[in-house]
Amino acid sequence: MKILVLQHAAAEHPGVFREFLSQDGHQYDAIELDAGEPLRPLEGYDALWVLGGPMDTWQEEQFPWLAAEKALIRDAVAERGIPYLGLCLGHQLLAEALGGTVGPAERPEIGVMDVGLTETGAEGVLFDGLPDSFPCLQWHSAEVTQMPAGARCLATSPACAVQAMIWQTRAASVQFHLEVEADTVRNWTRIPAYATALETALGAGGDALLEQAVSRHLAAFNEMAERFYINWLQMTARR
């Protein structure tokens, strides 16, 4: 499989998924849009992954490439049927590209927090083998406020109704972070918007507290990520 990966910050890469892809012999090309790298044609790619970032979906004046990115996502998913995986911002961009809406979160989620599977999520392929409720890394101040037509909610939390969704049978996305590695928190706190949001949520020294919390859960996070990755591959094979 050859995957096109869209990044929005150098530090926000595929993380632990890089290890899984390498072990399985899959290849990926990463395009860093915030650095001015141009989008590539979809021809020759078997899947599209869109990762997180500090910008919001509605900031097209500040980040003009967002409009072209949404158009590419819409073309890949709705027109070409290319399998899709979105994380955090990639989750929100999928929703908006397909006609849903995204807005500021009433209660931003930053920290290690629980999400719960919906009945649809518990019965589906994507979260097969995962518990009905599990902790994960959250770091977002925006959320999907309305899913696009044809989407189903797979996971939820008290502060964010749409924590994961699937559109038809080929596009999946999650609001939380599965790609976590040992240095993720340290690297992301170097992004000014993330550092500000973290301090607002957790106060001074919040970065150390979050890094400790992630460290305690890291083995479980990585096991969950690998299972999710395997499930996503199986889902794309069934499409």
N, C-alpha and C positions, 0 to 999 in steps of 0.2 A: 504494500500500500504506500502511496506517495501522498503526503498531506500538506496542504497550504495552511500555514499558521500566521494569523494576524496578531501582532503585538502592539501595545500602546505605551510601553515603558520597557527599557532594557532589562530592568530587574524583575519584570513580571513575565517570565518565560514559562515554558511548559513544566518546569520543575521536575518532580519525580517521574512524571510521564516520559521524560527523555530516556530514563533507564529502561522503562518497559518497551518503548518503541525500538530502542537499540537491540534489546534482547530478542525481539521478535523479527528483526530485520526490516522494519518499516523505516521509511525516509521522510523527512519533512524539510520544507523551506520556510524559514521565518522572515516575515516582512515587518519591519518596525516603522509603523506609520507615523508616530510622533517624531521620528528622526528624519522624516521627509522621504522615506523610501516609497516608491510607487507601487500601487497594486499590480498584481500580475494577472494575466488571463487564466481562467479556470481550466483550460484545456490541459490534459495530462495529469490532473490531480484527481485522486480518488476520494478525498474528503477535505472539509474545511473546518479548522478549529479557530475560534476567536477568543482571545484571552482577556484578562481584566486590564484596568487602567484608571488613572486618577481623574479623567475627564468624564463629563456626563453626556448622555446621548443627544441632548438638546443644544449643545454648545457648538453648533455648526459654524457660527461666525468666527469663533476663536480657533476652531479646529476644522477647516473646510473639508478635509478629507473624510470626515464622518459621513457626509452625504453620499459620497462615492462608495464608501465601505458598506453602508446600508443597502445600496443598490446592488453591490456585488453579492451580499448575503441573500437578498431576495432572488437574484438570478440563480445562485447556486442551489438554494433550497426549493423554491417554488417552481422554477422553470426547468432546471436540469436534474433535480432529484439527487443532488450530491449529499452524502451523509455529513452531518454538522454536529459539532460539539462546542458549546459556549460556556465560559466560566465568568461569573460576576458581570463585568461590562458586556462580555460576549453573550450572556443570558439576556440582558436588557436590549442589546442591539438586535438580537433575533426577534424579540417581541415587537419592537418598533418597526423593523424591516418588513414584517408580515402583517402590519396593520394594528398591532396592539399599542398600548400607551405605557410610558415610563414617567415617573415624577419623583420629587424629593420624598424620602422616607419620613413618615411621621416620627418614627423612633429608629435612628441609625443603629445598626448592629456592628459592634467592633469588639472582638474577643472570641474566646472559645465558648460556643453556645450550642444548645441542642436544636435539632430539627426533627420533625416527625414525618413519616411517610403517610400520604393519603391512601385510601383504599386502592385507587388506581395505581399508585406507586408501589404498594406492597404486592400487588398481583402481577406487575409487569416484569419485563426482562432487565431493565436498566439497574434496578436496585436489588436484584435477586441475590440472596446470600447476605445482605446487610440487615441489621436489626431495624425494627419499626421506628426506633428513635435512637439518634446517635449524636455525639458532639462533633463539631467541625469549626474550622476557622472562618469567622465572618469579618468583613472589612468593607462595609458599604453604607453610603448615605443616600442612595437612590434605590428605587425598586420598581418592579413591574406592577403597575396599578390596574391594568386590564390586559389579559392574554389575548392574542390574536385568535380569530375564528379558526377552529380546527385544532386548537391546542388543548392539552389536558394537564392539570396540575398534579405533580407527582410527590411533592413534599411541601411542607409549610412550617411556620413557626408563629408564636404569638405576635411578634412584631412585624412579620413579613409574610403575607398570605401565599405568595408564589415563590417558594424556595427552589423549585425545580419544575420543569415542564417538558413535555414532548409535543412536537407538532407532527401530525400524521404519524408516519413510521420511520422517518429518516432524520429528524432534527431534534436534538436533546440539549438541554442547558440547565445549569445550576447557578444559583445566586451565591452560594458559599464556595470555599476554596478547597479543592481536593489535591492540588499539586504541591502541597506543602513539603518543604525540606528543612533541614536543621538551621539554615541561614536565612530563611524566608523573612521572618520578622525583622531581623537586623538589616536586610537589604531594602525592604519596603519602607522602613522608617527614614531612609535617606530621600524618599520622595516627599517633597514639602507638603503636598495636599494630604498625604497619608499621615505624616507626622502630626499635622495640625488636628486632623480628625481623631487620631489616637489620644492625643493629650486632652482634647475636649471630652472624650468619652471616659477615659480612665485616669486623667489627672497626671501631674508630674510623676515621672517614674513609671508611667504606664507601659512604656516599651519593654522594660525589664520584666514587669509582671506578665505581659503577654508572651514574651519569649519563654519564660518559665512554664507557663501554661501549655504552650505548644510543645515544648520539650517533653513534658509529662505524657502527652497524648501522641507523640510523633509516630511511634511504632504502630499504633492503632490507625492513625490517619493514613499511613502508607499502605497498610493492609487493605483498608477500605478503598483507597485509590486504585490499587491493583485490581481488586474485584470489580470495581466500577468500570475500569478500562477494559477488562475482559468482557464484561456485559455489553459495553458499547460496541465492541467488535462483533459480538454475536448478534446484536440488534441490527447492525449494518449488513451483516451477511444474510439476514432474513428478509431484508427489504424487497 
